Amino acid sequence: MSETTGPETTGSHLLAGKRLLITGILTPNSIAYHVAEQAQLAGAQVIATAYGRVSLVKRVCGRLPRPVPVIELDVTDKEQLARLPEIVSVHADGLDGVVHCVAYGPPACFDEDFAATPWPDVARSLEVSAYSLASLTHACRDLLGPGASIVGLDFDGQRAWEGYNWMGVSKAALESVSRYLATQFGPRGIRVNLVASGPLRTVAATSIPGFDTAYWDKGAPMGWDDKDVAAVARTCCAVLSDWLPVTTGSVVWADGGYHIAGS
Ligand SMILES: NC(=O)c1ccc[n+]([C@@H]2O[C@H](COP(=O)([O-])OP(=O)(O)OC[C@H]3O[C@@H](n4cnc5c(N)ncnc54)[C@H](O)[C@@H]3O)[C@@H](O)[C@H]2O)c1
């Protein structure tokens, strides 16, 4: 269990009865793992998906407070997406929330020579990291009803971060995708938002060349602990809850305030 969790801080009824589909668990450091943990502590029922490596993800999920079913899902696989509602229905008769914790860019996307990156690499990054928020939402559409909340994980897509390159472009695209989804699904009472996290020591982040967080800790008004994944996970749980009922198409910042810092 994470250091910041405890009976007094978990908001134990925040997500009572909520049925959540959580993508992106790979290790116990994954943001998705912490969302699953915090959500369970807040009373939610969690269904997890795994991108290949199902037995590894099942083992990782075995550390969660309560058992969770694990469904194989590559967000770029049309057949797996088409089968998803039927498989989810075995475990729950609907969903109150979907968490998109998925990103990938081929190494060329982080190359110093930004402008030379070949389109197939860029296309892969955009498909996995941005378009998939739409394809996942589309796949789950019949399981979602009024009050449901879709949450994706963002890293400030408005700036050009050194070394982040085409993943930065993918995050800018993700922000736009979330706004269009919010527009499409708003009339059905379904919210779509992103949580913009500061840098955390996960597999996805530490594989980015030059990953460093000291400047964030220095620049954020509240400072920044790159190991406190639970803090970001709890923000996701807040957005999944009924307590932001008219917030949609928004980026909710969980970055220690870095984005408002002057210089
Ligand atoms: N760690 C950070 O500093 C940070 C900051 C802001 C936002 N984020 C975002 O948080 C999300 C989760 O990343 P993380 O940091 O927990 O790292 P992570 O490596 O633990 O998670 C990334 C996940 O993406 C999954 N994935 C990759 N390709 C996939 C595919 N085709 N289909 C389905 N799943 C696929 C991986 O299996 C993995 O579970 C990502 O969107 C990432 O960009 C991370």
The ligand as a Tripos MOL2 file, in Angstrom:
@<TRIPOS>MOLECULE
LIG
   44    48     1     0     0
SMALL
NO_CHARGES

@<TRIPOS>ATOM
      1 N1          5.0440    8.8020  -15.4590 N.am      1 LIG1
      2 C1          4.9220   10.0890  -15.7650 C.2       1 LIG1
      3 O1          5.7880   10.9260  -15.4960 O.2       1 LIG1
      4 C2          3.6760   10.5670  -16.4480 C.ar      1 LIG1
      5 C3          3.3320   11.9330  -16.3860 C.ar      1 LIG1
      6 C4          2.1760   12.3780  -17.0280 C.ar      1 LIG1
      7 C5          1.3890   11.4590  -17.7160 C.ar      1 LIG1
      8 N2          1.7550   10.1460  -17.7690 N.ar      1 LIG1
      9 C6          0.9030    9.2310  -18.5200 C.3       1 LIG1
     10 O2          0.3590    8.2470  -17.6650 O.3       1 LIG1
     11 C7         -0.0190    7.1330  -18.4600 C.3       1 LIG1
     12 C8          0.4670    5.8680  -17.8030 C.3       1 LIG1
     13 O3          1.8890    5.8140  -17.8500 O.3       1 LIG1
     14 P1          2.7910    5.3890  -16.6100 P.3       1 LIG1
     15 O4          3.7020    6.5400  -16.3430 O.co2     1 LIG1
     16 O5          1.9760    4.8270  -15.5250 O.co2     1 LIG1
     17 O6          3.7470    4.2740  -17.2320 O.3       1 LIG1
     18 P2          3.5620    2.6890  -17.4220 P.3       1 LIG1
     19 O7          4.7080    2.2840  -18.2960 O.co2     1 LIG1
     20 O8          3.4450    2.0240  -16.1090 O.co2     1 LIG1
     21 O9          2.1850    2.5700  -18.2000 O.3       1 LIG1
     22 C9          2.0850    2.6820  -19.5960 C.3       1 LIG1
     23 C10         1.0830    1.6210  -20.0070 C.3       1 LIG1
     24 O10         0.7550    1.7200  -21.3880 O.3       1 LIG1
     25 C11         0.4710    0.3870  -21.7990 C.3       1 LIG1
     26 N3          0.4210    0.2740  -23.2600 N.ar      1 LIG1
     27 C12         1.4060    0.5760  -24.1510 C.ar      1 LIG1
     28 N4          0.9740    0.2720  -25.3870 N.ar      1 LIG1
     29 C13        -0.2990   -0.2320  -25.2690 C.ar      1 LIG1
     30 C14        -1.2550   -0.7360  -26.1760 C.ar      1 LIG1
     31 N5         -1.0320   -0.7930  -27.5000 N.pl3     1 LIG1
     32 N6         -2.4610   -1.1680  -25.6940 N.ar      1 LIG1
     33 C15        -2.7210   -1.1130  -24.3710 C.ar      1 LIG1
     34 N7         -1.8420   -0.6530  -23.4510 N.ar      1 LIG1
     35 C16        -0.6450   -0.2230  -23.9060 C.ar      1 LIG1
     36 C17         1.6190   -0.4180  -21.1570 C.3       1 LIG1
     37 O11         1.3320   -1.7930  -21.1550 O.3       1 LIG1
     38 C18         1.6230    0.2030  -19.7730 C.3       1 LIG1
     39 O12         0.7520   -0.5100  -18.9290 O.3       1 LIG1
     40 C19         0.5340    7.4010  -19.8480 C.3       1 LIG1
     41 O13        -0.4710    7.9730  -20.6530 O.3       1 LIG1
     42 C20         1.6190    8.4320  -19.5810 C.3       1 LIG1
     43 O14         1.9310    9.2340  -20.7180 O.3       1 LIG1
     44 C21         2.8620    9.6860  -17.1430 C.ar      1 LIG1
@<TRIPOS>BOND
     1     1     2 1
     2     2     3 2
     3     2     4 1
     4     4     5 ar
     5     4    44 ar
     6     5     6 ar
     7     6     7 ar
     8     7     8 ar
     9     8     9 1
    10     8    44 ar
    11     9    10 1
    12     9    42 1
    13    10    11 1
    14    11    12 1
    15    11    40 1
    16    12    13 1
    17    13    14 1
    18    14    15 2
    19    14    16 1
    20    14    17 1
    21    17    18 1
    22    18    19 2
    23    18    20 1
    24    18    21 1
    25    21    22 1
    26    22    23 1
    27    23    24 1
    28    23    38 1
    29    24    25 1
    30    25    26 1
    31    25    36 1
    32    26    27 ar
    33    26    35 ar
    34    27    28 ar
    35    28    29 ar
    36    29    30 ar
    37    29    35 ar
    38    30    31 1
    39    30    32 ar
    40    32    33 ar
    41    33    34 ar
    42    34    35 ar
    43    36    37 1
    44    36    38 1
    45    38    39 1
    46    40    41 1
    47    40    42 1
    48    42    43 1
@<TRIPOS>SUBSTRUCTURE
     1 LIG1         1 GROUP 0 **** ****
